[in-house]
Amino acid sequence: MYYTTLHIVHLLAAFTYGGFLFVDILFLTKMQKSLGGEKGAECREAIMIHVRKVVPYALFVVVGTGILMFPHVFGHVGEDGLTNMQIVLLIKAFFGLWLGLRGFMQKVFKINPWLFKSHYFPFSVVVLIILLSQIMWVV
């Protein structure tokens, strides 16, 4: 029951974080361009005020629940070494922790990234994590 609850919370928070990135890339940037200049920036900021209250914390929940679920999914290392699933899970965890650290640095310490300032790269990492989460069960 504990794992199932964590997994549901993890997925809901991941949908919140990934969903925002999807909406931002596909709609908000285009809305800002359509409205143009100051009006576009003003409209985007009106939305972002509310986004900043929810989305960073959703990312923290995703990373936190992922850390709590990791030992359960990873299991034990056998005599033959890591299984293919364990290797893929480690790669997925690396990208998840990187996103979490990036978000933590931005939200808590107000340190903006030097590279990949738009949401395209985090969105690509989220898509990669989703693909890895599916691949790890079939390899």
C-alpha positions as CSV (number, residue, x, y, z in Angstrom):
1,M,0.0,0.0,0.0
2,Y,2.9,2.3,0.8
3,Y,4.5,1.9,-2.6
4,T,1.2,2.2,-4.4
5,T,0.4,5.5,-2.6
6,L,3.9,6.8,-3.3
7,H,3.6,5.8,-7.0
8,I,0.2,7.5,-7.4
9,V,1.5,10.8,-5.8
10,H,4.7,10.5,-8.0
11,L,2.7,10.2,-11.2
12,L,0.3,13.0,-10.3
13,A,3.1,15.4,-9.5
14,A,5.0,14.3,-12.7
15,F,1.8,15.0,-14.7
16,T,1.7,18.5,-13.1
17,Y,5.4,19.3,-13.9
18,G,5.5,17.7,-17.3
19,G,2.1,19.1,-18.2
20,F,3.3,22.6,-17.5
21,L,6.3,22.2,-19.6
22,F,4.1,20.9,-22.4
23,V,1.7,23.8,-22.2
24,D,4.5,26.3,-21.9
25,I,6.3,25.1,-25.0
26,L,3.2,24.5,-27.2
27,F,0.9,27.3,-26.1
28,L,2.3,30.0,-23.8
29,T,5.3,30.9,-25.9
30,K,3.1,31.1,-29.0
31,M,0.6,33.2,-27.1
32,Q,3.3,35.6,-26.1
33,K,4.5,35.9,-29.8
34,S,0.9,36.4,-31.0
35,L,0.1,39.2,-28.6
36,G,3.5,40.7,-29.1
37,G,5.8,42.9,-27.0
38,E,4.7,44.2,-23.7
39,K,1.2,42.8,-23.8
40,G,2.5,39.3,-24.5
41,A,5.0,39.5,-21.7
42,E,2.3,40.8,-19.3
43,C,-0.1,38.0,-20.1
44,R,2.6,35.3,-19.7
45,E,3.7,36.8,-16.4
46,A,0.1,36.8,-15.2
47,I,0.0,33.0,-15.7
48,M,3.5,32.4,-14.4
49,I,2.7,34.0,-11.0
50,H,0.4,31.1,-10.4
51,V,2.6,28.5,-12.0
52,R,5.5,29.4,-9.7
53,K,3.3,28.6,-6.7
54,V,2.7,25.0,-7.8
55,V,5.0,23.6,-10.4
56,P,8.4,23.8,-8.5
57,Y,6.8,22.0,-5.6
58,A,5.4,19.3,-7.9
59,L,9.0,18.7,-9.1
60,F,10.2,18.4,-5.5
61,V,7.4,15.9,-4.9
62,V,8.4,13.9,-8.0
63,V,12.0,13.7,-7.0
64,G,11.2,13.0,-3.3
65,T,8.8,10.2,-4.1
66,G,11.2,8.8,-6.7
67,I,14.0,8.7,-4.1
68,L,11.7,6.9,-1.7
69,M,10.6,4.3,-4.4
70,F,14.0,3.8,-5.8
71,P,15.2,1.0,-3.3
72,H,12.0,-0.9,-3.8
73,V,12.2,-0.9,-7.6
74,F,16.0,-1.3,-7.8
75,G,16.2,-4.4,-5.6
76,H,19.4,-6.2,-4.9
77,V,22.5,-6.5,-7.0
78,G,23.0,-10.1,-8.0
79,E,26.3,-12.0,-8.3
80,D,26.3,-11.2,-12.1
81,G,26.2,-7.5,-11.4
82,L,23.5,-5.0,-12.4
83,T,20.6,-6.1,-14.5
84,N,19.6,-4.2,-17.6
85,M,16.6,-2.8,-15.7
86,Q,18.8,-1.6,-12.9
87,I,21.1,0.2,-15.3
88,V,18.2,1.9,-17.1
89,L,16.7,2.9,-13.7
90,L,20.1,4.4,-12.7
91,I,20.1,6.5,-15.9
92,K,16.5,7.6,-15.3
93,A,17.3,8.5,-11.6
94,F,20.3,10.5,-12.8
95,F,18.2,12.6,-15.1
96,G,15.4,13.0,-12.4
97,L,17.9,14.1,-9.8
98,W,19.5,16.5,-12.3
99,L,16.1,18.1,-12.9
100,G,15.4,18.2,-9.2
101,L,18.7,19.9,-8.4
102,R,18.2,22.4,-11.2
103,G,14.7,23.2,-9.9
104,F,15.9,23.4,-6.3
105,M,18.7,25.8,-7.2
106,Q,16.3,28.0,-9.1
107,K,13.5,28.0,-6.5
108,V,15.5,28.1,-3.2
109,F,18.7,29.9,-4.1
110,K,17.4,31.9,-7.1
111,I,20.2,30.6,-9.3
112,N,19.1,30.5,-12.9
113,P,20.7,28.0,-15.2
114,W,23.6,29.2,-17.3
115,L,22.7,26.8,-20.1
116,F,19.4,25.6,-21.4
117,K,17.4,28.6,-20.1
118,S,14.2,27.7,-22.0
119,H,11.9,24.9,-21.1
120,Y,12.8,22.9,-24.2
121,F,15.6,21.0,-22.5
122,P,13.8,20.1,-19.3
123,F,10.8,19.0,-21.4
124,S,13.2,16.8,-23.5
125,V,14.6,15.3,-20.3
126,V,11.0,14.6,-19.0
127,V,10.2,12.8,-22.3
128,L,13.5,10.8,-22.0
129,I,12.6,9.9,-18.4
130,I,9.1,8.7,-19.5
131,L,10.7,6.6,-22.3
132,L,13.3,5.1,-19.9
133,S,10.5,4.3,-17.4
134,Q,8.8,2.2,-20.1
135,I,12.0,0.7,-21.5
136,M,13.3,-0.5,-18.1
137,W,10.5,-3.0,-17.8
138,V,11.1,-4.6,-21.1
139,V,14.9,-4.9,-21.2
